[in-house]
């Protein structure tokens, strides 16, 4: 469909808006002294505006603009809403967290805007080069934010490990894209599809290129065996950053992964690629959940479980059908609420006790009954217990995978979910049925915890988990429509 330049600008409004906000926030920071309050409000309300604009274009007809480089409407707009929502919830939780550590700097809010801009670019990509640019914008921001607590050796170590391993992953990704270009003669999604349909003179080159792209994107979604950065980075990064990275960051990586595989998988090596993805998904689910059982730190437990959830979401890609794509999109929305909510609770407890020791969870229900109840809800949802969002997310993924003929992968998913009961519900047992001993029992008295803006983030994530669990069809109808377009 032909578009004039003005209509293309209007269609790309969410992308243009977030880009303007990110760039202008630096100008505000430079011109206004001690502008934390201004920059915070600017980022918060700016992301809200981006979310509203994107939501209004979700049901717009999908269009390819700017010489075939990006897409607008539908699929991309759905993820724009998720990224903006994740950014807003993170900002609400981040401000009191950073203030409690005397680390509230303007740069944090500007970097958050840049991270969301990179994520949105990945979702809108219709060209492998745009995917790479979006990934690098987001990744560079995450490298910086991982080491944001400069006085913490753990935070600096997390940033260094993430940067070094991320550089290797980017190398795999770029080399894979180059090989796909060499085999197909193009990097634009539609043209690649046409080239593969006609057959390529370099099938081996193409297959190696696809394999390298899968390696690079698997690193970004934290799938096994490309997850080695996850435990240390999630542990060392500021808790609010970890929550954002593990939810919106993962959603962004999958927002790129899904359409790239839609383009590359229908070729003559489709079965080989599908089987490879199924093996990665199954290994991620098993390894992530089994490794999480052995963890003594809650943040590391959630880090390993994040590897498992990457495996669950990859089942939607393995299915290779609109139903699988829809299920993955629904699960990413569910995961945003339940995982981010859990990290908000962790951040609040760190603020209260000035420690990330797991002793703060012992007897939490006695000290903070509401907080413990919310954390229990997130754990139940991550386990997949009805009627919460996580249950229906897994249900839709399992059904799509069975219908695609990968029943064995669904069985692996079910077994992995059973294993996860041990550590998710183990935390609930610790909060409700165990008491601290001796003098430590006075730690974290209820009156010392003032959630502030983080309380709003916690409230919205809890409501989201219940809403997507009780009324999942509200989102599934949208994802079904977008997945089939």
Secondary structure, DSSP 8 states (H G I E B T S, - for coil): ----HHHHHHHTHHHHHHHHHHHHHHHHHHHSTT-HHHHHHHHHHHHHHHHHHHHHTTTS--EEETTTTEEESTHHHHHHHHHHHHHHHHHHHHHHHHHHTT---HHHHHHHHHHHHHHHHHHHB-BHHHHHHHHHHHHHHHHHHHT-STT-HHHHHHHHHHHHHHHHHHHHHHHHHHHHHHHHS--BHHHHHHHHHH--S-HHHHHHHHHHHHHHHHHHHT-TTS-TTHHHHHHHS-HHHHHHIIIIIHHHHHHHHHHHHHHHHTSTTHHHHHHHHHHHHHHHHHHHHHHHHT--SHHHHHHHHHHHHHHHHHHHHHHTSHHHHHHHHHHHHHHHHHHHHHHHHHHHHHHHHTS--GGGGTTHHHH-HHHHHHHHHHHHHHHT-TTSHHHHHHHHHHHHHHHTT-HHHHHHHHHHHHHHHHHHHHHHHHHHH----GGGGGTT-GGG---THHHHHHHHHHHHHHHHHHSTHHHHHHHHHHHT-
